[in-house]
Structure formats: C-alpha cells, structure tokens
Amino acid sequence: MNLKKSKSNNNAKASEVPIFSKEQIISCKRYAGRKDLLNVLLESNKMYSFDEVDNSINNFLKGKVN
C-alpha cells in the first residue's frame, strides 16, 4: 500500500489516501464480486484509491447501451 496526497487540500498537512495496485484491488474482499469487471477497467501498471475504483465501476455501470 502506498499513499497519495489529496489534491484538494493545499495545507502543509495534506491528507493522504491509500493507493493500491490492480492485483491488490482485485484480491480485496470489498471487490470480490467485481473481479472480472476490474480486470477490464484497471490498468496493471497504475495505482488506484478505493474512490477511483468505485468511480470507475459506477461510470461503467451507468454507461449507455446501444
């Protein structure tokens, strides 16, 4: 687990958000039912916070069907 400083807080004590690799996210109990979806949405060489993952899932699920 790494930490990423929040962009919204400009104070010297910027809040830090934990970030995880794709493999760590997929192995979380929190996303146990979404492993296949996360394998498609997430990039292997990138780190993600839980908020970023949740937003990606929500954006995908709210997408238009043609």
N, C-alpha and C positions, 0 to 999 in steps of 0.2 A: 504494500500500500504506500502510495506517495501522497503528498499534499499539494494542492494548488491554491494559490491565493485568490480570493474573491476579487473580481474586477470592480464590483460595485462599491467597495469600501476603500477609500483613499487614505485612511488613517494609518499611522505607523503600525498599529496593531491590526493589520488586515486579517480577517477571518480566513482560516484555512479549511478547505474542503478536501476530504479524502478522495483520491482517484485510483482507479483500478484498471488492469489490463483486460482485454477481451476475455481471456481464459479465466481470470478471476471472477469476472461478472457472470459468465456462463455457469460457473460452478457454485454460485451463491444460491442458497435456498430461496431467497427472495424472487429469483427469476427461474425457478425450476420448471414452470410450465411454459416458458418462452424461449427455451434453448434454441430451437430451430429458427425462430424469428431473429434472435440476437446474432446467430451465426451469419445471417444475411445482412443485417443492419450495421453491425460493428466491424471496424477495420482492425486487423491484427496488430498493426504497429502503432496504435493510438491508445491513449489512456482516457478513461471516462469517469465522471462522477455519477452517483445514482440519479441525480436530477437530469443529467444529459441523457442517460439511458432511458429514463421514464419519458422524457420529451420525445426521443426518437421513436419509442414504441407508440406513444399517443399520436404522433404525427402520421405514422404509418397506418394505424388503425382508423384514423379519420380521413384517409385519402379517398378520392373519388373512384368509383367503379364505373368503367365504360361499358 
